[in-house]
Amino acid sequence: MHGGHGGGKTSSFKRCLFLKSIGSVNVAKALVSAVETRPSPLCYLHLLQGGGAVADVAPEATAFGCRDWDFACVITGVWSRDQDGTGEARAAVRWVYDVAGDLLPLSTGAYGADLGPDPRDAALAVKAFGPNLPRLARLKHTSDPGNVLAYACPLPKAPMEQKLIVLVTGESCAGKDYCADVWVSVLTSVLAAHRLKARAEEHRPALSRYFKAQVRQRPRLPEEVFLRVVDEAVDAHVLFITGMRDEAPVPSLSHLVPGSRLLEVRVEASREQRQLRRGHGHADDEDGDKDGKEDGDKDDNSRPSFIFINESTGSEAATTFSQRHLLPLFDEQLRRLASMVRSVPDFPRPAIEFRHVLDISQQPGGLATCTSLLQSHFAGDWAKVDAVACCEIGGLVYASALAARVHVPLALIREAGKLPPPTVSVVKAPSHVSARASEETRFEMGCHVVPRGASVVVVDDVLATGKTLCAVLQLLRGAGIRAGDVSVMVVAEFPLHRGRQLLRSHGFGGVEIRSLLVFDGV
């Protein structure tokens, strides 16, 4: 059956697929056709019966996730050793891939250890690890970002669908778990047509006094726990995590999941409502520990993405909230906008994958689409906005179009020397892309362009390190604008650079920031 190739006189090439039933008409026909079309009598199919023990191990228990099969079909192309590199050898390899391609739709998986860098292996790799593929792809991305192990089994470079992670925070008995369950139900019913999954996870088991004592010894333990919760829900496209007590969780955790959109929804309820729910046995926290600040003692340097006031009974208010604030994040126009952002490797320097966000404005309908989304995703009331501020070319492209659309004056912020006096100015630190560390840039704005106490929306194309935005906010503060009166709208955010954390470290954590797109990488 093996044709003697084990004795060293022949060379071979093989791929393996798993079959549930070899007696079905389609499978039998494909197997017979494979034998009839083999390029030489040395090529063969080897059927190995797996038996019921294959399914004794759960698919998620090991990296080998293909556990639903009866036979392993080993497709083996064989040729004489003296034919290495010839047309006969290439014909045998081509036959193996042709048969594998015919059997793949009829199979329940493929054997991953054989697979390598050949482009024809990519389709097989998709079915090689069952439900573990997203988790392994994430592990590959974080452990080998430079693709040093380039000849291993091919794994997808990024998830096909961006994950939305919602941290549901609030005081004990505010109704966090209940609201998360309602939001999961709403999103599941709406997104099922797109084959997207939503789920909720509790973060509380690790939130005991013992855990807090461990954090003092291992400061990064909260990050490890957060990543473990995310990894365990790798198959979910939308993940709600309740019970988080980390201070300012989005600025402190978003860099750990740079390819995902991370939001915080704070659920608030009056003291009377929380006491009533606790008395009726609907408490969120059974450990009696506080989950956040007491009433009237909230952090002014931290702002959740959304606040949901959970005072009423029933699910109507929570359902309306998800429809108004969460479902728009799955707008098809956002997907279209993301597709307009071209990726340019090694620009402007090696190891930087440049996202050409400004290129949106150079594509048909791009500027109009982006402007419309900036307008609709703003959480405030445009009628109460006094000015739209922008800095140089990146923000000017989108801010000017938005200001015209919402009929609000534009406040220009430019490099020093480009505006007539009187002006207010501030020093800007160099970014990770454009400037050298030795360069000092000053930003200026006309003294009377924005009146004191005005409501301002800052628009920029990118939020990465946060240095440009920090300089803009400092400039507005110097002009008499309070941080609480400023909102920020950016087209694309790169969480890996921890821009939100830098803003918080400079006292701007309370500024509302909205980003249309989120991208991984530098």
N, C-alpha and C positions, 0 to 999 in steps of 0.2 A: 504493500500500500504506500509506503514511503518512497519507493523507487530507488532506494540505495543512496539518497543524497546525504545521509548521515555519515557515510564513510569518507567524506572529504573529496569525492570525485565530482560533486555537483555543488552549485550555489542555489540558494532559495530566497524567496521573499514572500511574506505572509501578512495577512490581515484577518481578524477574527470578529465575527458578529454573533449575537445571541438570538436564538429563534425559540419561539414559544411552542409552535406546532409544525413539525416538518411534514405532516400528513395533509395539510390544507392544499387546495388546488394551486393557489398562486405560488406558495413556497416550493411545492414539488416541481412545478413548471420551471421556476427560476433555477433550481438545483440541476435539473436535467439539461437545461439550456447552457448552464455553466460548463458542464462536462463536455457537451457537444462542441462548444466553441473554444476549448482550451488549445493553446498554440502548439503543444506537444504532449505526448502521452505521459511525460514526467510530471506534469501539473495535476493537482488533485484537490479534492475537498475532503476534509477530515471532520466527521461529526462526532462530538464528544457529549455523552449524556451527563447532565449535571445532577439530576436527582433533586428530591425535595429539600435536601439540606441547604441548597443555595439560598432559599428564602428564610432560613432560620435566623439570619442576621438582618437587622433593619437596614434599609438603604442608606440612612443618614449616619449609621454607626461607624462606617469606614469610608475612605475615599472611593472605594469600589462600590458604586451605588446601583449597579445593574443586578437586581436580585429576582427578577421575574422572567425566568427562561428555563427551558427543558434541555436544549441542545446548544452547544457552542460549535459554530461552523468555522473551521480554520481553512481559509482559502490560501493555497500554497502554490506559487509559481516556481518551477524548478528548471534549471538548465545546466548544461555541462560546464565545468569550471573553465575550460578553455574558451567558452563563449562569453565570459564576463565582458561587459561593455559593448557587446555587439547588438545587432538588431534582434536576435533571438532573445537575449536577456531583457531588452526593453519591451518586447512583445509579451513576455511572461509577466512582467510587472504591470503592464497595461491591462492584461487580462485580470489580474488580481483586483485592480481598482474598478474595472468594469463590473465584475461580479459583485464586489462589495457595494457598488452604487445601485445595482439591481435589487440586492437583498436588503439594503438599508431601510427602505420604507416598510418592509415586512418584518423587520427585526424589533427587538425590545432593547437593544443597546449594542455597543461595540467595546472591544477590549482596548483599553487606553495605553497599555505598556508598549505596544508595537508602534504607536503613532509618533510622528516626528515633524520636521519642518516642511515636508512636501505639501504644497497647497491643496493637494487632493485629500489630505488627512483632515482638513478643517471640518468637513461635513461629518466625518466619523467622530471627531472629538466632541461635537455637540451632543452626541448620544452615548458618550463613553462613561459619564459619571453620574447619570441619573439626576436626582435633585441636588447633588453636591456641586454641580458645575459653577453656579454663581459664587459659592463660598471659596472654591478652589481658585477661581479667577481673581477674586479679591486678595487671596493669600499670595498668588503670583504677583499681583500688582504691587502689593506693599512690601513683599520680601525681595523681589527682583525687579525694581522699577527700570533698571537699565537693560533688562533682558539679557543678562550675562549667560543664562542657561537657555540659549536660543534654540537648541536642538531637542528640547523636551517636547512633550505632547502639547500641541497648540491649544491655547486657552484664549477666550475672548479678552480683548484689551480693556473693555469697559462693559458694565451692565447695559443691556439693550434698552432698558427703561430706567430713567433716573428715579432714585428712591426719594420719597418724601417722609421725613422723620419729624413727628410732632411731639414735643415734650409738653405734657399736660401738667401744669403746676397749680398750686393754690394751697390754702390752709386746710386743715383737717375738717372733713365733712362738708367741704364746699361742693362736692359732687363730681370730683374728677373722673372716677371710674365710670360712673353712670354716663357722663357726657362723652367720654371716649368710646364707650360701647355704642352710643347713638351715632356718633360720627363714623365709626367703622361700618355700621349698618347702612348709613346713607351712601357712603363712598363705594361700598361693595356693590350695592344695587345699581349704581350709576356706571361704575367702571367695569362691570362684568363683561360688557360688550367688547371691551378692549383687552380682556383676559388679564386684568390687573387685580392684584389681591391686596386687601387691607386687613390689618390685625392690630390688637392691642396687647401690650405686655406690661405687667406690674414690675416696678423697680424696687418694691419695698423690702423684700427679704434681706437685702444687704444694708438696710437703713437703721439697724439697731444701734444701741450704745456701743456694743462690741465693735461694730463696723467703724464707728467714729473713732474708737480707740486705735483701730488698725490704720486708719487714715493718718493719724499722727506719726506712725512709724513708716507708712508707705504713702507719701503724698499723692502719688499717681494712681492710687487704687480706684478712686471714682472714675477715672478715665478707662481703666481696665474693665470695670464692671459695665460701664456704658457700652464699650465696644463688644463685650460678650453678649449683651442683650441684642445689639444690632446684628451680630453675626448669627445668633440663633434664629433670627427672623429674616434670614437672607432671601427667602423665597417671597417675601412680602414687598410689594411696591410702595405701600403706605404703611407706616409703623407709628402707632401711638404708644408713648411710654408715659405711664402715670407714676406719681410718687417721687419724681425728681426733686431734690432739695439743693442742688448745686447753685451757687450764687451766679447770676447772669449766665445761664447754661449755654445759650447760643454763642456768645463771644468766646467762651472757654472751651467749647467742645466741637464747634463746627469744623475746625482744621483736622479733626480726627476722621471725619467722613466728608472729605472735600468734594466727592462726586455726588453728594446728596444735598437736597435742600432741607435745612434744619430750621424748624420754627418752634417758638414757645407760645402756647396758649395758656394764659393764666385764668383759671376759673375762680370767680369771686362770688361770695354770698355774704349776707349780713350775719352778724353774730347770732341773732335770733333764729335765722334759718338753719345755721350750722348746729345750734343747740337742739333745735327741733329734730333735725335729721339724726343726730347722735342718739337722741332719746328713742327714736323709732328703729334703731338698729341698722341704719344705713350709713354708718361711719365709713369713711375711706381708710382711715388709719386706726388700726386696732392697737398699736403700740403706745398710743397716747402722746406721741412726740409731735412737736409742731412741725408743719411743713411749710416753712417760709416765715415771712414777717408777720407780726401782730398788726391789727388794724391801726392805721395812722402811723406806722413805723416802717414804711416802704422805702426801698433804696432809690434815691433820686438819680443814681448813676447806673441804673439798669432799667431796661424797658422791654416787656415781652412783645412778641410779634403781634399778638391779638389779646384782648381781654374779653371774656365772656361773663356777663352778669347772670348768675344762675339763681334767680329768686323764685321763679314760677315752678309749679309742679307739672309733670308730664314732659314729653319729649319735643313738643312743638318748637320751643325757643331754640333748643340745641340743634334741631333739624334745620331751622331757618339760618342759624349761624353758619353751619357747614355749607349750605347752599350759597350763602353770600360771600364767604371768605375762603373756603377750602376748595370747592369745586372749580373756581376760576383758575386755580393753579394747574389744572389739566386742560386748559383752553387749547384748542388746536392751533390757534394763532401763535401761542408761545412756542410750540413745536416748530412751526414754520419759521419763526424768528430765529430760533437756535440753528436751524439748517442754513441760515444765511451767514453765519459766523465761520469764516474760513480759517483753518488751522495751518500755520506756516512754521515748520520745524527749524530750529537753530537760527532764529531771527529775534532780535538784532544781534544776539550772541549765541554761541554754542550752548546746548543744554536748555535753551528756552524755547518752548512751543508757543509761538505767538498766536493769539486769537485776534483776528482782524475784526474787532467789533464795529469799527467805523465803516467797514465794508457794507454793513446793512444799508446805509444811506445811499450806496452806489448801485443797489439792485432795484429792479422794478418793484414798486410798491413797498419797499423796505422801510423807508422813512415814515410813510403813512401808517404802516402796521405798528412800528415801534412807538410812534407818537400816540396812537390810539391806546396801546397797552399801558403806556406810562400814565395816561389820563385815567383809565379805568381801574388801575391797580393802586392808585393813590387812596389812602384810607380816610383822608380828611375831606373837607368841603372846599372845592376850588373857589367858590364865591367869597371865602374868607381869607384867601391867600393874597398877600400884598405884592409879592415879587417872586420871580423865578430866577435864581442865581446860577451862574455857570462859570467854569474856569477854562479859558483858552479853547483850543480846537476840539478836544474830546467832548467836552460838555456842550460847547456852543452849537454843534451840529444838531443835537437832539433838543437842547433847551430852547433854542429859538423857535423851532417848529412847535414845541409844546406850548410855549408862552403865547404864540399866535393863536393856537387852537383853543386855549382856555381864556384868552383875552386878559392876560396878566402881564404887567411890565417886566422887562428883562433887566437883570442886574449883572453887568459884566465884571468879571474878575480877571485881571490880566497880569502879565509879568511887569515888574517895575520899569517905569520909563515910557510906557505905552499909553498912559492915561494922563490928561492934564490935571494939575492941582486944583483944589486940595484933595488929597487922597488919604486913606488909611492903608497901612501895609503890614505884612507879616512875613517871616522867613519860612520857606518850605524846605524840608529835608529831601534829598534825592530819592527817587523811586528805584525799584529793583530792575527796571528795564531801561529807562531813558538816560538818567544823569550819572555822572561820575561823582564819587564820594566827596571830591575836593570842591565841587561846584556848589555855590550858594545861590538859591533862587528866591526872589521876593515877589509876593503877590500883592496887588493893589486893587482898591475899589474906590470909586468916588465917594467922598464923605457924606453926601446928601442923597445918594441914589436910593438907599433904603432907610426910611425913618426909624428912629428908636422904637422898640416894642413891636415892630412889624412882624407879620407871619411870613416866613420865607420857605420856599421849596428849592433845595439845591439839586441840580440835575448833572450827572456825569456819566461818561460811557462805561467806566470800569471802577470797581472797588477791589483792590488787591492788598497792598501793604497798608493802605489807609492814610499814607503821609500827605497826599494831595488834599484829600477830604478833611483831614485834621487841620491843615493850614487854612482851608476855606472857613471852617467852623471857628477857628481862632480869629480870623479876620472879621467875621460877622459879630463875634462877641466883642471885639474891639470897637465895632460900629454901634454897639448898644442893643444887639439882638440876643435875647436869652436862648439857651440851648433848647428849652422846652417849646420855643416858638419856631423851631427849625425842623423840617422833615427832609429826608434825602431819598431821591429816586435814582437808581443806577440801572444801566442796561444789563451789565454782566458783572458777576461777583466771583472771585477766586478765593475761597475760604482758606486754602492752604497757607496763605500769607498772613492770616490772623489780623486782618484789617480792623475788624470790630473790636478786638481786644486792645489794639493800640488806641483806638478812639476812646474806649472806656478808661484806659490808663491816663488819658489826658482830661478826664472829666466829661466826656461826651457820650457816655453809655446810655443816657436818657434820651438821646436823639433817635427819632423813629427812622429806620432805614428799610427801604423796600428795594429788592433787586428782581428784575424780570427773569434773568437767566443765572444759572450757577454752573461753573465749569471746574473740573478737576485740573490739576497740573499747575505749572509755574508760568 
